[in-house]
Amino acid sequence: MRTAGFCLVAALMLAACGGGNRVDRAQGAMAVSFASGPISKACLRAGRKAASGRLCNCVQGVANRAFDGSEQRMAASFFADPHRAQEIRQSDNPGHEVFWRKYKAFAANAERVCRGY
């Protein structure tokens, strides 16, 4: 069951890349656009069918609010090596445990905010 949950989070992240410097508020949801960074670049390089510049930039904007630079680089590494995400998730390292909690919240927020991009 944990593996299925992880796969769902990873699939959502890999399908929905993005970020932004411009913030709009529509019906209480934050929409983000026009950000670039390691997650946006990894998203575009991953070659996923649903990935677009706009979507990847949206996810990057959400990441800008959720992570510092080193955390963004770690999350971006999951695009090229999804198994790395599994290793971090299962790690006993307290830092990895903290990161994974932030990553799960980030993934859920990115899915909500970037839906429709």
MOPAC internal coordinates of N, CA, C and O (Angstrom, degrees):
PM7 1SCF
backbone

  N    0.0000 0     0.00 0     0.00 0    0    0    0
  C    1.4586 1     0.00 0     0.00 0    1    0    0
  C    1.5198 1   110.86 1     0.00 0    2    1    0
  O    1.2310 1   120.49 1   139.37 1    3    2    1
  N    1.3613 1   116.68 1   -40.63 1    3    2    1
  C    1.4595 1   119.88 1   178.80 1    5    3    2
  C    1.5223 1   110.59 1   -62.14 1    6    5    3
  O    1.2310 1   121.03 1   140.56 1    7    6    5
  N    1.3361 1   115.64 1   -39.44 1    7    6    5
  C    1.4552 1   119.63 1   179.83 1    9    7    6
  C    1.5243 1   110.35 1   -63.90 1   10    9    7
  O    1.2310 1   120.27 1   139.65 1   11   10    9
  N    1.3187 1   117.08 1   -40.35 1   11   10    9
  C    1.4649 1   120.13 1   178.93 1   13   11   10
  C    1.5196 1   110.44 1   -64.08 1   14   13   11
  O    1.2310 1   120.41 1   138.73 1   15   14   13
  N    1.3203 1   116.82 1   -41.27 1   15   14   13
  C    1.4677 1   120.46 1   177.69 1   17   15   14
  C    1.5120 1   111.06 1   -64.07 1   18   17   15
  O    1.2310 1   120.48 1   136.25 1   19   18   17
  N    1.3223 1   116.69 1   -43.75 1   19   18   17
  C    1.4537 1   120.34 1   177.53 1   21   19   18
  C    1.5249 1   110.67 1   -60.60 1   22   21   19
  O    1.2310 1   120.88 1   133.99 1   23   22   21
  N    1.3331 1   115.93 1   -46.01 1   23   22   21
  C    1.4682 1   119.72 1  -179.23 1   25   23   22
  C    1.5222 1   110.90 1   -60.49 1   26   25   23
  O    1.2310 1   119.89 1   141.52 1   27   26   25
  N    1.3179 1   117.81 1   -38.48 1   27   26   25
  C    1.4579 1   121.43 1   178.23 1   29   27   26
  C    1.5244 1   110.41 1   -63.57 1   30   29   27
  O    1.2310 1   120.32 1   132.70 1   31   30   29
  N    1.3377 1   116.99 1   -47.30 1   31   30   29
  C    1.4653 1   120.49 1   179.24 1   33   31   30
  C    1.5289 1   110.06 1   -61.35 1   34   33   31
  O    1.2310 1   120.60 1   134.27 1   35   34   33
  N    1.3331 1   116.46 1   -45.73 1   35   34   33
  C    1.4630 1   120.03 1  -179.64 1   37   35   34
  C    1.5247 1   111.21 1   -63.12 1   38   37   35
  O    1.2310 1   120.23 1   137.19 1   39   38   37
  N    1.3273 1   117.18 1   -42.81 1   39   38   37
  C    1.4657 1   120.32 1   179.87 1   41   39   38
  C    1.5270 1   111.08 1   -62.90 1   42   41   39
  O    1.2310 1   120.57 1   137.85 1   43   42   41
  N    1.3131 1   116.51 1   -42.15 1   43   42   41
  C    1.4669 1   119.76 1   178.84 1   45   43   42
  C    1.5152 1   110.76 1   -63.45 1   46   45   43
  O    1.2310 1   120.51 1   137.86 1   47   46   45
  N    1.3148 1   116.63 1   -42.14 1   47   46   45
  C    1.4628 1   119.96 1   179.62 1   49   47   46
  C    1.5230 1   111.23 1   -65.88 1   50   49   47
  O    1.2310 1   121.01 1   136.77 1   51   50   49
  N    1.3092 1   115.67 1   -43.23 1   51   50   49
  C    1.4542 1   119.05 1  -177.36 1   53   51   50
  C    1.5225 1   111.66 1   -69.59 1   54   53   51
  O    1.2310 1   120.20 1   151.82 1   55   54   53
  N    1.3131 1   117.23 1   -28.18 1   55   54   53
  C    1.4546 1   120.34 1   179.95 1   57   55   54
  C    1.5159 1   112.19 1   -84.72 1   58   57   55
  O    1.2310 1   120.23 1   157.26 1   59   58   57
  N    1.3147 1   117.17 1   -22.74 1   59   58   57
  C    1.4690 1   120.31 1  -171.81 1   61   59   58
  C    1.5130 1   112.08 1  -123.87 1   62   61   59
  O    1.2310 1   119.77 1   -99.95 1   63   62   61
  N    1.3023 1   118.04 1    80.05 1   63   62   61
  C    1.4676 1   121.77 1  -179.72 1   65   63   62
  C    1.5278 1   110.38 1   -90.69 1   66   65   63
  O    1.2310 1   118.78 1   -28.14 1   67   66   65
  N    1.3522 1   119.93 1   151.86 1   67   66   65
  C    1.4697 1   120.42 1   170.92 1   69   67   66
  C    1.4946 1   118.16 1   159.40 1   70   69   67
  O    1.2310 1   119.65 1     7.08 1   71   70   69
  N    1.3576 1   118.27 1  -172.92 1   71   70   69
  C    1.4501 1   124.67 1  -177.96 1   73   71   70
  C    1.5029 1   113.49 1   176.97 1   74   73   71
  O    1.2310 1   119.05 1     9.76 1   75   74   73
  N    1.3327 1   119.41 1  -170.24 1   75   74   73
  C    1.4521 1   117.71 1   177.62 1   77   75   74
  C    1.4919 1   117.68 1   176.03 1   78   77   75
  O    1.2310 1   121.16 1   -28.88 1   79   78   77
  N    1.3099 1   115.39 1   151.12 1   79   78   77
  C    1.4491 1   122.79 1   173.95 1   81   79   78
  C    1.5139 1   110.39 1   -97.13 1   82   81   79
  O    1.2310 1   119.74 1   156.37 1   83   82   81
  N    1.3133 1   118.11 1   -23.63 1   83   82   81
  C    1.4557 1   122.63 1  -178.62 1   85   83   82
  C    1.5216 1   108.64 1   -98.19 1   86   85   83
  O    1.2310 1   120.33 1   -48.96 1   87   86   85
  N    1.2945 1   116.98 1   131.04 1   87   86   85
  C    1.4585 1   121.04 1  -178.31 1   89   87   86
  C    1.5214 1   108.77 1  -118.76 1   90   89   87
  O    1.2310 1   120.66 1   -52.22 1   91   90   89
  N    1.3267 1   116.34 1   127.78 1   91   90   89
  C    1.4597 1   123.33 1   174.85 1   93   91   90
  C    1.5160 1   107.59 1  -116.36 1   94   93   91
  O    1.2310 1   120.80 1   -29.58 1   95   94   93
  N    1.3054 1   116.08 1   150.42 1   95   94   93
  C    1.4603 1   119.45 1   174.41 1   97   95   94
  C    1.5241 1   107.48 1  -118.12 1   98   97   95
  O    1.2310 1   121.58 1   -58.89 1   99   98   97
  N    1.3398 1   114.58 1   121.11 1   99   98   97
  C    1.4628 1   120.66 1   178.81 1  101   99   98
  C    1.5112 1   107.89 1  -131.92 1  102  101   99
  O    1.2310 1   119.80 1   -60.63 1  103  102  101
  N    1.2874 1   117.98 1   119.37 1  103  102  101
  C    1.4594 1   124.43 1   179.02 1  105  103  102
  C    1.5256 1   111.28 1    51.76 1  106  105  103
  O    1.2310 1   120.43 1  -139.88 1  107  106  105
  N    1.3334 1   116.78 1    40.12 1  107  106  105
  C    1.4577 1   121.44 1   176.30 1  109  107  106
  C    1.5120 1   114.93 1    80.65 1  110  109  107
  O    1.2310 1   119.22 1   174.52 1  111  110  109
  N    1.3277 1   119.09 1    -5.48 1  111  110  109
  C    1.4635 1   120.90 1   179.61 1  113  111  110
  C    1.5150 1   109.59 1  -101.37 1  114  113  111
  O    1.2310 1   120.92 1   -39.35 1  115  114  113
  N    1.3021 1   115.84 1   140.65 1  115  114  113
  C    1.4506 1   119.74 1   179.31 1  117  115  114
  C    1.5294 1   109.10 1   -86.36 1  118  117  115
  O    1.2310 1   120.14 1   -50.46 1  119  118  117
  N    1.3118 1   117.33 1   129.54 1  119  118  117
  C    1.4605 1   122.53 1   175.06 1  121  119  118
  C    1.5208 1   107.41 1  -111.71 1  122  121  119
  O    1.2310 1   120.38 1   -42.61 1  123  122  121
  N    1.3216 1   116.89 1   137.39 1  123  122  121
  C    1.4455 1   121.77 1  -173.36 1  125  123  122
  C    1.5224 1   109.02 1  -127.56 1  126  125  123
  O    1.2310 1   120.41 1   -37.35 1  127  126  125
  N    1.3353 1   116.83 1   142.65 1  127  126  125
  C    1.4600 1   119.28 1   177.64 1  129  127  126
  C    1.5137 1   110.76 1  -152.23 1  130  129  127
  O    1.2310 1   120.43 1   -17.56 1  131  130  129
  N    1.3173 1   116.79 1   162.44 1  131  130  129
  C    1.4585 1   125.17 1   171.57 1  133  131  130
  C    1.5250 1   115.82 1    70.31 1  134  133  131
  O    1.2310 1   118.69 1  -143.19 1  135  134  133
  N    1.3179 1   120.11 1    36.81 1  135  134  133
  C    1.4616 1   122.06 1   174.27 1  137  135  134
  C    1.5190 1   108.81 1  -112.06 1  138  137  135
  O    1.2310 1   121.14 1   -32.77 1  139  138  137
  N    1.3057 1   115.43 1   147.23 1  139  138  137
  C    1.4549 1   118.90 1   173.10 1  141  139  138
  C    1.5173 1   108.00 1  -128.89 1  142  141  139
  O    1.2310 1   120.94 1   -24.23 1  143  142  141
  N    1.2939 1   115.80 1   155.77 1  143  142  141
  C    1.4526 1   121.58 1  -178.56 1  145  143  142
  C    1.5103 1   109.60 1   170.67 1  146  145  143
  O    1.2310 1   120.27 1    10.07 1  147  146  145
  N    1.3214 1   117.09 1  -169.93 1  147  146  145
  C    1.4691 1   119.58 1  -174.43 1  149  147  146
  C    1.5208 1   114.26 1   -63.51 1  150  149  147
  O    1.2310 1   119.76 1   144.60 1  151  150  149
  N    1.3133 1   118.06 1   -35.40 1  151  150  149
  C    1.4649 1   119.93 1  -179.38 1  153  151  150
  C    1.5220 1   110.19 1   -72.27 1  154  153  151
  O    1.2310 1   120.28 1   137.12 1  155  154  153
  N    1.3190 1   117.07 1   -42.88 1  155  154  153
  C    1.4630 1   120.67 1   177.88 1  157  155  154
  C    1.5303 1   110.91 1   -60.09 1  158  157  155
  O    1.2310 1   120.87 1   135.01 1  159  158  157
  N    1.3222 1   115.94 1   -44.99 1  159  158  157
  C    1.4768 1   120.02 1  -179.98 1  161  159  158
  C    1.5170 1   111.51 1   -64.87 1  162  161  159
  O    1.2310 1   120.32 1   136.88 1  163  162  161
  N    1.3412 1   117.00 1   -43.12 1  163  162  161
  C    1.4663 1   120.32 1   178.65 1  165  163  162
  C    1.5143 1   110.96 1   -64.31 1  166  165  163
  O    1.2310 1   120.68 1   140.67 1  167  166  165
  N    1.3191 1   116.30 1   -39.33 1  167  166  165
  C    1.4619 1   121.74 1   178.66 1  169  167  166
  C    1.5264 1   110.73 1   -59.47 1  170  169  167
  O    1.2310 1   120.64 1   132.79 1  171  170  169
  N    1.3048 1   116.39 1   -47.21 1  171  170  169
  C    1.4648 1   120.24 1  -179.19 1  173  171  170
  C    1.5266 1   111.69 1   -67.60 1  174  173  171
  O    1.2310 1   120.23 1   141.20 1  175  174  173
  N    1.3230 1   117.16 1   -38.80 1  175  174  173
  C    1.4680 1   121.23 1  -179.45 1  177  175  174
  C    1.5221 1   112.36 1   -70.40 1  178  177  175
  O    1.2310 1   120.18 1   155.96 1  179  178  177
  N    1.3327 1   117.26 1   -24.04 1  179  178  177
  C    1.4654 1   120.63 1  -175.78 1  181  179  178
  C    1.5239 1   112.33 1   -66.85 1  182  181  179
  O    1.2310 1   120.12 1   159.25 1  183  182  181
  N    1.3422 1   117.37 1   -20.75 1  183  182  181
  C    1.4538 1   120.44 1   175.34 1  185  183  182
  C    1.5190 1   114.99 1    72.65 1  186  185  183
  O    1.2310 1   119.72 1  -156.28 1  187  186  185
  N    1.3031 1   118.14 1    23.72 1  187  186  185
  C    1.4618 1   120.42 1   177.46 1  189  187  186
  C    1.5134 1   109.88 1   -71.20 1  190  189  187
  O    1.2310 1   120.71 1   -35.80 1  191  190  189
  N    1.3158 1   116.25 1   144.20 1  191  190  189
  C    1.4594 1   121.75 1  -177.03 1  193  191  190
  C    1.5316 1   112.66 1   -57.58 1  194  193  191
  O    1.2310 1   120.59 1   137.36 1  195  194  193
  N    1.3222 1   116.48 1   -42.64 1  195  194  193
  C    1.4690 1   120.93 1  -175.79 1  197  195  194
  C    1.5243 1   113.17 1   -79.03 1  198  197  195
  O    1.2310 1   120.02 1   169.00 1  199  198  197
  N    1.3273 1   117.56 1   -11.00 1  199  198  197
  C    1.4655 1   120.32 1  -175.84 1  201  199  198
  C    1.5269 1   110.57 1   -73.72 1  202  201  199
  O    1.2310 1   121.44 1   -50.70 1  203  202  201
  N    1.3123 1   114.86 1   129.30 1  203  202  201
  C    1.4611 1   121.55 1   173.94 1  205  203  202
  C    1.5231 1   106.81 1  -133.21 1  206  205  203
  O    1.2310 1   120.40 1   -15.26 1  207  206  205
  N    1.3040 1   116.83 1   164.74 1  207  206  205
  C    1.4557 1   120.09 1   177.27 1  209  207  206
  C    1.5169 1   111.35 1   -57.11 1  210  209  207
  O    1.2310 1   120.66 1   137.29 1  211  210  209
  N    1.2927 1   116.34 1   -42.71 1  211  210  209
  C    1.4635 1   120.96 1  -177.95 1  213  211  210
  C    1.5337 1   111.14 1   -65.71 1  214  213  211
  O    1.2310 1   120.49 1   135.13 1  215  214  213
  N    1.3303 1   116.67 1   -44.87 1  215  214  213
  C    1.4551 1   120.81 1   179.71 1  217  215  214
  C    1.5305 1   110.93 1   -66.74 1  218  217  215
  O    1.2310 1   120.40 1   133.05 1  219  218  217
  N    1.3201 1   116.84 1   -46.95 1  219  218  217
  C    1.4664 1   120.69 1   179.96 1  221  219  218
  C    1.5268 1   111.13 1   -61.96 1  222  221  219
  O    1.2310 1   120.25 1   142.01 1  223  222  221
  N    1.3123 1   117.12 1   -37.99 1  223  222  221
  C    1.4638 1   120.50 1   177.03 1  225  223  222
  C    1.5174 1   111.57 1   -67.79 1  226  225  223
  O    1.2310 1   120.19 1   145.54 1  227  226  225
  N    1.3136 1   117.25 1   -34.46 1  227  226  225
  C    1.4628 1   120.75 1   177.02 1  229  227  226
  C    1.5216 1   109.99 1   -63.03 1  230  229  227
  O    1.2310 1   120.27 1   132.36 1  231  230  229
  N    1.3219 1   117.08 1   -47.64 1  231  230  229
  C    1.4578 1   120.68 1   179.76 1  233  231  230
  C    1.5325 1   110.09 1   -61.82 1  234  233  231
  O    1.2310 1   120.42 1   141.64 1  235  234  233
  N    1.3261 1   116.81 1   -38.36 1  235  234  233
  C    1.4631 1   119.94 1   177.80 1  237  235  234
  C    1.5280 1   110.73 1   -62.12 1  238  237  235
  O    1.2310 1   119.94 1   139.94 1  239  238  237
  N    1.2985 1   117.73 1   -40.06 1  239  238  237
  C    1.4608 1   120.84 1   177.99 1  241  239  238
  C    1.5155 1   112.09 1   -61.60 1  242  241  239
  O    1.2310 1   120.75 1   140.53 1  243  242  241
  N    1.3252 1   116.18 1   -39.47 1  243  242  241
  C    1.4633 1   120.01 1   176.55 1  245  243  242
  C    1.5325 1   108.83 1   -66.22 1  246  245  243
  O    1.2310 1   120.56 1   138.69 1  247  246  245
  N    1.3241 1   116.54 1   -41.31 1  247  246  245
  C    1.4697 1   121.13 1   178.92 1  249  247  246
  C    1.5202 1   111.34 1   -62.50 1  250  249  247
  O    1.2310 1   120.54 1   143.67 1  251  250  249
  N    1.3335 1   116.57 1   -36.33 1  251  250  249
  C    1.4645 1   120.01 1   179.57 1  253  251  250
  C    1.5200 1   111.31 1   -60.07 1  254  253  251
  O    1.2310 1   120.57 1   149.35 1  255  254  253
  N    1.3052 1   116.52 1   -30.65 1  255  254  253
  C    1.4613 1   121.35 1  -179.53 1  257  255  254
  C    1.5307 1   112.19 1   -87.42 1  258  257  255
  O    1.2310 1   120.21 1   159.38 1  259  258  257
  N    1.3386 1   117.20 1   -20.62 1  259  258  257
  C    1.4582 1   121.42 1  -174.31 1  261  259  258
  C    1.5291 1   113.94 1   -98.12 1  262  261  259
  O    1.2310 1   120.32 1   148.57 1  263  262  261
  N    1.3327 1   116.99 1   -31.43 1  263  262  261
  C    1.4623 1   121.16 1  -168.44 1  265  263  262
  C    1.5143 1   112.23 1  -128.78 1  266  265  263
  O    1.2310 1   121.44 1   -25.94 1  267  266  265
  N    1.3383 1   114.85 1   154.06 1  267  266  265
  C    1.4593 1   119.59 1   167.06 1  269  267  266
  C    1.5345 1   107.53 1   -84.67 1  270  269  267
  O    1.2310 1   120.11 1     0.21 1  271  270  269
  N    1.3221 1   117.40 1  -179.79 1  271  270  269
  C    1.4685 1   121.32 1  -175.03 1  273  271  270
  C    1.5146 1   114.25 1   -60.14 1  274  273  271
  O    1.2310 1   119.82 1   135.33 1  275  274  273
  N    1.3346 1   117.96 1   -44.67 1  275  274  273
  C    1.4637 1   119.33 1  -178.67 1  277  275  274
  C    1.5287 1   111.01 1   -68.04 1  278  277  275
  O    1.2310 1   120.33 1   144.53 1  279  278  277
  N    1.3204 1   116.97 1   -35.47 1  279  278  277
  C    1.4694 1   119.86 1   176.93 1  281  279  278
  C    1.5297 1   110.52 1   -67.16 1  282  281  279
  O    1.2310 1   120.13 1   142.51 1  283  282  281
  N    1.3274 1   117.35 1   -37.49 1  283  282  281
  C    1.4653 1   120.04 1   177.06 1  285  283  282
  C    1.5208 1   110.29 1   -63.71 1  286  285  283
  O    1.2310 1   120.23 1   139.06 1  287  286  285
  N    1.3215 1   117.16 1   -40.94 1  287  286  285
  C    1.4683 1   119.58 1   179.62 1  289  287  286
  C    1.5338 1   110.78 1   -64.76 1  290  289  287
  O    1.2310 1   120.62 1   141.19 1  291  290  289
  N    1.3399 1   116.42 1   -38.81 1  291  290  289
  C    1.4644 1   119.04 1   178.35 1  293  291  290
  C    1.5284 1   110.02 1   -64.71 1  294  293  291
  O    1.2310 1   120.12 1   133.34 1  295  294  293
  N    1.3308 1   117.37 1   -46.66 1  295  294  293
  C    1.4675 1   120.73 1   179.32 1  297  295  294
  C    1.5296 1   110.35 1   -62.28 1  298  297  295
  O    1.2310 1   120.02 1   140.29 1  299  298  297
  N    1.3222 1   117.56 1   -39.71 1  299  298  297
  C    1.4658 1   121.20 1   179.95 1  301  299  298
  C    1.5240 1   111.12 1   -63.39 1  302  301  299
  O    1.2310 1   120.44 1   148.08 1  303  302  301
  N    1.3328 1   116.75 1   -31.92 1  303  302  301
  C    1.4671 1   119.49 1  -179.53 1  305  303  302
  C    1.5251 1   111.88 1   -64.09 1  306  305  303
  O    1.2310 1   119.74 1   157.95 1  307  306  305
  N    1.3295 1   118.11 1   -22.05 1  307  306  305
  C    1.4595 1   121.55 1   179.98 1  309  307  306
  C    1.5233 1   112.26 1   -66.43 1  310  309  307
  O    1.2310 1   119.78 1   154.16 1  311  310  309
  N    1.3156 1   118.02 1   -25.84 1  311  310  309
  C    1.4659 1   120.99 1  -179.84 1  313  311  310
  C    1.5273 1   110.66 1   -65.55 1  314  313  311
  O    1.2310 1   120.39 1   137.45 1  315  314  313
  N    1.3270 1   116.86 1   -42.55 1  315  314  313
  C    1.4623 1   120.91 1  -179.53 1  317  315  314
  C    1.5270 1   111.74 1   -82.92 1  318  317  315
  O    1.2310 1   120.41 1   152.63 1  319  318  317
  N    1.3302 1   116.82 1   -27.37 1  319  318  317
  C    1.4575 1   121.12 1  -175.59 1  321  319  318
  C    1.5288 1   109.73 1  -138.95 1  322  321  319
  O    1.2310 1   119.87 1   -99.46 1  323  322  321
  N    1.3397 1   117.85 1    80.54 1  323  322  321
  C    1.4671 1   120.45 1  -178.37 1  325  323  322
  C    1.5293 1   113.35 1   -57.84 1  326  325  323
  O    1.2310 1   120.29 1   152.51 1  327  326  325
  N    1.3190 1   117.04 1   -27.49 1  327  326  325
  C    1.4661 1   119.55 1   178.04 1  329  327  326
  C    1.5322 1   110.85 1   -63.82 1  330  329  327
  O    1.2310 1   120.29 1   151.09 1  331  330  329
  N    1.3021 1   117.06 1   -28.91 1  331  330  329
  C    1.4772 1   121.37 1   177.59 1  333  331  330
  C    1.5361 1   109.76 1   -59.45 1  334  333  331
  O    1.2310 1   120.41 1   141.05 1  335  334  333
  N    1.3232 1   116.83 1   -38.95 1  335  334  333
  C    1.4630 1   120.34 1   178.14 1  337  335  334
  C    1.5292 1   110.27 1   -62.14 1  338  337  335
  O    1.2310 1   120.53 1   138.70 1  339  338  337
  N    1.3125 1   116.59 1   -41.30 1  339  338  337
  C    1.4659 1   121.00 1   178.38 1  341  339  338
  C    1.5279 1   110.35 1   -63.32 1  342  341  339
  O    1.2310 1   120.18 1   139.47 1  343  342  341
  N    1.3267 1   117.26 1   -40.53 1  343  342  341
  C    1.4652 1   120.87 1   178.84 1  345  343  342
  C    1.5289 1   110.98 1   -63.48 1  346  345  343
  O    1.2310 1   120.49 1   136.81 1  347  346  345
  N    1.3242 1   116.66 1   -43.19 1  347  346  345
  C    1.4675 1   120.97 1   179.51 1  349  347  346
  C    1.5294 1   109.35 1   -65.48 1  350  349  347
  O    1.2310 1   120.45 1   136.06 1  351  350  349
  N    1.3093 1   116.75 1   -43.94 1  351  350  349
  C    1.4651 1   121.03 1  -178.53 1  353  351  350
  C    1.5218 1   111.31 1   -60.85 1  354  353  351
  O    1.2310 1   119.84 1   141.54 1  355  354  353
  N    1.3122 1   117.91 1   -38.46 1  355  354  353
  C    1.4616 1   122.06 1  -176.10 1  357  355  354
  C    1.5272 1   113.50 1   -91.22 1  358  357  355
  O    1.2310 1   120.25 1   176.06 1  359  358  357
  N    1.3150 1   117.13 1    -3.94 1  359  358  357
  C    1.4529 1   121.71 1  -176.87 1  361  359  358
  C    1.5267 1   112.01 1   -65.09 1  362  361  359
  O    1.2310 1   121.01 1   -32.75 1  363  362  361
  N    1.3278 1   115.67 1   147.25 1  363  362  361
  C    1.4613 1   121.37 1   174.38 1  365  363  362
  C    1.5283 1   111.83 1   -89.97 1  366  365  363
  O    1.2310 1   120.56 1   179.15 1  367  366  365
  N    1.3206 1   116.54 1    -0.85 1  367  366  365
  C    1.4603 1   121.52 1   179.50 1  369  367  366
  C    1.5274 1   108.86 1   -67.64 1  370  369  367
  O    1.2310 1   119.92 1   -56.22 1  371  370  369
  N    1.3331 1   117.76 1   123.78 1  371  370  369
  C    1.4697 1   119.72 1  -178.98 1  373  371  370
  C    1.5333 1   113.22 1   -57.85 1  374  373  371
  O    1.2310 1   120.12 1   144.82 1  375  374  373
  N    1.3222 1   117.37 1   -35.18 1  375  374  373
  C    1.4622 1   120.52 1   177.43 1  377  375  374
  C    1.5202 1   112.29 1   -64.34 1  378  377  375
  O    1.2310 1   120.90 1   141.73 1  379  378  377
  N    1.3233 1   115.88 1   -38.27 1  379  378  377
  C    1.4658 1   120.59 1   177.63 1  381  379  378
  C    1.5275 1   110.57 1   -67.55 1  382  381  379
  O    1.2310 1   120.75 1   142.81 1  383  382  381
  N    1.3316 1   116.18 1   -37.19 1  383  382  381
  C    1.4634 1   119.80 1   178.73 1  385  383  382
  C    1.5248 1   110.97 1   -63.64 1  386  385  383
  O    1.2310 1   120.66 1   137.73 1  387  386  385
  N    1.3220 1   116.34 1   -42.27 1  387  386  385
  C    1.4725 1   120.89 1   177.22 1  389  387  386
  C    1.5219 1   109.57 1   -63.84 1  390  389  387
  O    1.2310 1   120.61 1   133.63 1  391  390  389
  N    1.3350 1   116.44 1   -46.37 1  391  390  389
  C    1.4576 1   120.40 1   179.40 1  393  391  390
  C    1.5303 1   110.40 1   -58.86 1  394  393  391
  O    1.2310 1   119.97 1   135.48 1  395  394  393
  N    1.3331 1   117.67 1   -44.52 1  395  394  393
  C    1.4607 1   119.81 1  -175.79 1  397  395  394
  C    1.5247 1   111.64 1   -63.21 1  398  397  395
  O    1.2310 1   120.34 1   141.76 1  399  398  397
  N    1.3235 1   116.95 1   -38.24 1  399  398  397
  C    1.4737 1   119.18 1   176.48 1  401  399  398
  C    1.5238 1   110.12 1   -62.40 1  402  401  399
  O    1.2310 1   120.38 1   136.93 1  403  402  401
  N    1.3316 1   116.87 1   -43.07 1  403  402  401
  C    1.4663 1   120.52 1   177.97 1  405  403  402
  C    1.5236 1   110.62 1   -64.63 1  406  405  403
  O    1.2310 1   120.65 1   140.60 1  407  406  405
  N    1.3410 1   116.36 1   -39.40 1  407  406  405
  C    1.4601 1   121.19 1  -178.66 1  409  407  406
  C    1.5255 1   111.12 1   -64.18 1  410  409  407
  O    1.2310 1   120.37 1   137.22 1  411  410  409
  N    1.3353 1   116.89 1   -42.78 1  411  410  409
  C    1.4689 1   119.65 1   179.03 1  413  411  410
  C    1.5278 1   110.56 1   -62.50 1  414  413  411
  O    1.2310 1   120.24 1   137.08 1  415  414  413
  N    1.3110 1   117.15 1   -42.92 1  415  414  413
  C    1.4722 1   120.47 1   177.91 1  417  415  414
  C    1.5251 1   110.53 1   -64.55 1  418  417  415
  O    1.2310 1   120.61 1   138.58 1  419  418  417
  N    1.3215 1   116.44 1   -41.42 1  419  418  417
  C    1.4648 1   121.55 1   177.32 1  421  419  418
  C    1.5277 1   110.84 1   -59.86 1  422  421  419
  O    1.2310 1   120.26 1   132.64 1  423  422  421
  N    1.3359 1   117.10 1   -47.36 1  423  422  421
  C    1.4710 1   121.17 1  -177.92 1  425  423  422
  C    1.5212 1   110.96 1   -60.51 1  426  425  423
  O    1.2310 1   120.48 1   136.37 1  427  426  425
  N    1.3331 1   116.70 1   -43.63 1  427  426  425
  C    1.4660 1   120.40 1   179.44 1  429  427  426
  C    1.5215 1   110.71 1   -65.03 1  430  429  427
  O    1.2310 1   120.46 1   138.19 1  431  430  429
  N    1.3183 1   116.72 1   -41.81 1  431  430  429
  C    1.4652 1   120.82 1   179.40 1  433  431  430
  C    1.5274 1   110.83 1   -66.90 1  434  433  431
  O    1.2310 1   119.93 1   136.79 1  435  434  433
  N    1.3185 1   117.74 1   -43.21 1  435  434  433
  C    1.4626 1   121.12 1   179.21 1  437  435  434
  C    1.5290 1   111.04 1   -61.95 1  438  437  435
  O    1.2310 1   120.75 1   139.94 1  439  438  437
  N    1.3142 1   116.18 1   -40.06 1  439  438  437
  C    1.4743 1   118.86 1   178.31 1  441  439  438
  C    1.5321 1   110.12 1   -62.74 1  442  441  439
  O    1.2310 1   120.38 1   137.25 1  443  442  441
  N    1.3257 1   116.88 1   -42.75 1  443  442  441
  C    1.4595 1   120.96 1  -178.40 1  445  443  442
  C    1.5192 1   111.10 1   -69.04 1  446  445  443
  O    1.2310 1   120.38 1   131.80 1  447  446  445
  N    1.3248 1   116.88 1   -48.20 1  447  446  445
  C    1.4603 1   121.53 1  -174.25 1  449  447  446
  C    1.5325 1   112.16 1   -71.78 1  450  449  447
  O    1.2310 1   120.50 1   141.76 1  451  450  449
  N    1.3095 1   116.64 1   -38.24 1  451  450  449
  C    1.4734 1   120.25 1  -171.18 1  453  451  450
  C    1.5178 1   113.42 1   -95.97 1  454  453  451
  O    1.2310 1   120.01 1  -178.63 1  455  454  453
  N    1.3121 1   117.58 1     1.37 1  455  454  453
  C    1.4729 1   120.30 1   177.76 1  457  455  454
  C    1.5363 1   108.59 1   -57.01 1  458  457  455
  O    1.2310 1   120.56 1   -46.92 1  459  458  457
  N    1.3011 1   116.53 1   133.08 1  459  458  457
  C    1.4628 1   120.76 1   178.46 1  461  459  458
  C    1.5213 1   113.91 1    95.67 1  462  461  459
  O    1.2310 1   120.13 1   171.61 1  463  462  461
  N    1.3069 1   117.36 1    -8.39 1  463  462  461
  C    1.4628 1   120.02 1   176.54 1  465  463  462
  C    1.5084 1   107.50 1   -84.99 1  466  465  463
  O    1.2310 1   120.10 1   180.00 1  467  466  465

